[in-house]
């Protein structure tokens, strides 16, 4: 058995990415490694030398020259094969490593390669499923309908006459990917140790990439992802996910329901289905936000080929090889960061980036705070709903490249996912703003979610310098009302929770003062009526100015403000508020507020009695 075949067999048996085992394989049998090194290192180092010369001579300061080099890099990665394409895509989400112009070009890197021989695909299907083609399918097209870096798709008909899409992995892919990852990892290690400009841990980036690529190469994992995604969104009648056929699925073959749909970027095609493209975008944005902020399990590759409009009005997601997860703590942390952004509290925003793992605790935040202010202040003045996401992320890329940021993998994939979604939406509506579309969902989560961190964030949003911000409450409620699944009663309960929380003391004091004044005015009016019937000799010296008290509750300023805000929310009725009166009466803080009101009214009456005794006007 020759060395090439030995390392081929060893690498093909790896089911999980392990850099130590991979290193051991190719150190033991270096012949194939040297051959591939010759194919990759010469073009890579030729490119590095050319870019280095441009940097030394100042030519990279010229935007057109820098863009030309960035395009060359993209083309080079495509020529070098799947692992290098994946590495380029990973770098396209890392503004802490790659300069802006290179980011833009790498983001255009398409995961598309020419297909491979259909006969080899049939052989692989038979080998993996341990059955002949005619035992599995009535028919299968040997010519693929699409091809990417890891595999290609064939249309087929099962024995039960169901039409399916069969995804087949490239022959020898695991071995090729394994070898290339070994080479790329060693290049990354060399760059990390020898190129001072590169601050981030490139080796860790490649290891994360290796882990993800191995997950993508396991079609059983993709099948599991698809079923999990389908279950999480089963409540949403607007979302479709292809059925997975487990009996004809393996690590290298994935059989799923054939979907006839139209790409969202094909506006005429979508309109011909009788569907409003804007509606499809709303469904996509809503679903993406639900993935990111509610389930924490999201589709990290929503490019146009993976999102289809169906004739029944549903949006279909395809290709679940690249999925990612966000912990609940990180999801809450992201919402807290948005609160600090809206409040223009850039000091706390910088601390959020430490908590989220973007910055180490040792980093000096002092110079980063003004950098955040420069990036966000103008955008915030326009309002979150009008913020240009692409522009802000581009500016943030500059900050992340300048300061010692290290992006968590989930964040890089979130940005990629949202930018891709925004790109699709912009092809439908040139004025689309992803943050504007996202804010109603964010507002609803902030108002309804019982998570303690988000409760604190809501208080922080609504209180500014110990003053309750009615305009912010109105903004949050009006945006939350744009969500079709808004629970108005639950939302009202959360506002009451806020009122009777420890931080709600400022709002309670406003209510106490207003109630005290109104009750005192009622007492004064009663006194005026009694005084009117008293004999002339004992009449009190009371100001005759009338004080109109028609409705106690509506004239208490905080209640009045709150009811005016609620009245603007679709579906509101006074009955929703009245149903909560018993709860308001039974709250522990209500007794405390009542005692404070009695005390304040008593004090006012004592002052009034002193004035009466002194013969002063009241």
Protein Blocks (a to p, Z undefined) as FASTA:
>chain_A
ZZklmmmmmmmmpmbdcfklmmmmmmmmmmlmmmmmmmmmmmmmmmmmmmmmmmmnommm
pmklmmmmmmmmmmmmmmnojklmmmmmmmmmmmklbcfklmmmmmmpccbdddddfklm
mmmmmmmnopafklmpmbdcfbdfbdcfkbccdddddfkopacddddddehklmmmmmmm
mmmmmmmmmmmmmmmklmbdfklmmmmmmmmmmmmmmmklmmmmmmmmmmmmmmpmkbcc
ddddfklgcfkbccddddddddfklmmlmmmnopafklmmmmmmmmmmmmmmmnopacfb
lcfklpccdfkopacdehjkbgcdddfklmmmmmmmmmmmmnopaklmmmmmmmnopacf
klcfklmmmmmmmmmmmmmmnopklpcfklmmmmmmmmmmmpccdddfklmmmmmmmmmm
mmmmmmmmmmbcfklmmmmmmmmmmmmmmcfklmmmmmmmmpgghiacfklmmmmmmmmm
mpmkbcfklmmmmmmmmmmgmklmmmmmmmmmmmmmmmmmmmmmmmmmmmmmpcfklpcc
ddfbdcddfblmlmmmklmmmmmmmmmpghiafklmmmmmmmmmmpmklmmmmmmmmmmm
mmmmmmmmmmmmnopaZZ
